Amino acid sequence: MAPVVERRVARGVAVTAGGAYDGVLARVLSAFKDEGRMALAAPLADLLRAALEAAEWAGEPVVTVPTTRAAFVRRGFRPVDVLAREAGAEVARILVARGRRADQRGLNRVQRAANLADGFGVRGRPAARSGVFLVDDVVTTGATIAAARGALRSAEIEVRGVAVVASTPRRKYTAPGA
């Protein structure tokens, strides 16, 4: 899988992705996350590294979006942490999930934002004082990224950029009868 870097703005946040979340990339990411196929970490990390570099990452610590407790128990690992480390980044695990969240899959744009309202907190500070990069696996509507970035900003931590492995293709809404 060769990187095809895409930049987009999701909920007012500039996000750089290493590829489009469809076809082969969607299946590979799912096999890594949900089936624990760790051999797929390297090619996925290559996409994340391409996104980080395109976003002008200069080695700052990365803050990964935390997985839900239920997903961690089910998988036994934190996929985004694994990918960030494999991409060569120092992971600062300071962003924590608060409360109970539903799985974002299957929720619409409004439901995703409501699901994440006050969904993250910050525990500690990164070792570097020059800011951090926020990293996740997939950006869909941007609700998760916006909530995570908001929590970091509230803790007065500068978010210098946002990178993800993949970005879902944007779909245009056509009103019925149009």
N, C-alpha and C positions, 0 to 999 in steps of 0.2 A: 504494500500500500504506500504509494508515494504521497507526500503531503500536498494538499491543494489548499493553501492558506486563504481564509476568508475573514474579512473584517465586517462587523455589523454592529449596530447599536440596538441593544435590547433593554427596554425600560429605562432609557436614558444613560445606559452604561455601554461604553465601547468595549467590545469583546473580540478577541482574535482566536480563530479556530484553525486546527490543523487539517480539517477535512469536513465533508458533508455527512451527516448522520443519516445514511440510507444505504441500501444494498449491502455490499460486502462489509463495509465499516460497521454498520449497525449490528450485523451478525457476529463479527469478531469481538466487538466491545461487549456484547451480551454474553458470548462464550467465556470471555475473560472474567466478567463480573459475576455472572450467575452460575457458571459451571466450574469456576476456579481454574481455568486453563491458563496457568501462569506463564507458559511459553509465549503467550500472545502479548505479554507486557512489553517486550522490547519493541515490536513494531508500533504498538499504540503509543509508547513513550516517544518514539521518533516523531509522531504527529504532534504530540504535546510540545516537544522541544522546538519544532518548527514554528508553532504558534507563539511560544515564548520569545523566540528570537525575532520573529516578525513584529512582536509587540515591544521590542527594544528592551528586553530583559537583560540586565547586566549582572546577574548573579545574586540579586536580592533574595532573601528568604521567600519561600512561597507559603501561603496559607491555603490549605485545602478546605473545600467545603466538606463538613463532616457527614458521614453516612448516618442513617438512622440507627438506633440501637438494634431494632429488629433485623435490619439488613446486615449489621455486623455479626449478630448472633447466627444468622442463617449462613453467611459466607465465611466467617472466620477471619476476615481481613478487610482492610480499608482500601478499596481499589484505587482511589485517586491518590492516596499517599504512596502506594506502590508505584504508580505511573510517574508521579513527580520525582521520586527518588531515582527511578530508572532513567529519567530524563536528565539527571545530574543536578537536581535542585536540592537545596537544604529545606526541609519541611519544618515549619513552625506550627505546631498543632495547638494553636491558641483560640481557634474558633470552635465553639461548642454548641451543640443543638440543645434547645430549651423546649420543654413541654413535649407533647406528643404530636407528631406530624403524620399525615396520611402519605402514602406513596404518591408522588407527583404524576406518575403515569396515569392517564385517563382523566385527569382534571383539566378543565378549560382555563383560560387565562385569568379570569376573575377568581375562580376557585383556588388556583395555584398561589395567587397573592394572599388570599385570606388564610390559606393553609400555612403560610410562612410568616404571617404577621407576628412580630416579636419572637421569631423562631430560632434566633441565634444570639449567643452572648460571647463575650471575649474573656478568656482566662489567661492572664499573664501578658507578656510583651515579647515581641521577637528580639533576638540578640542584636540585630542590626537596627540602627536608629534611622536609616535612610529610606524607610518605606518597604512595602512588601508587594508581591504579585499575588493575586487571588486566582486559584486554579480549581477547575471542576472538570468532570468528564464530558458532559453534554449541556449545551444551552438550548432551551426550547423557547419559552416566552421571555426569559430573563428574570423571572420572579425570584428564583433561588439566588442568583448572582446579586440582584439588587438588595435582597434582604441581608445577605452575607456582607456585602460592601457597606451597607448602612450600619451594621453592628460594628465593623472595624472602624468606620469613621466616627461613630459615637464614642469609641474608646480612644479617639485621637490618634489612630494609626493610619498613616498615609497609604492609600492603595495606588501604586504607580501604574498598574496595568492588570488586565484580566485575560487569562488564556484558558482555552478548553481544548480537549481532544477533538470534539466534533460539534457542529452546529446543525440543528434540524433545518431542513429546507423550509423556507417561509412559504406559507400558502396564502393565496389571495382569497378573501371571502367574497362570494357572489351572492347578493341578496336574491331570495326567491322571486322569480318572475322578471329578473333583470336580463 
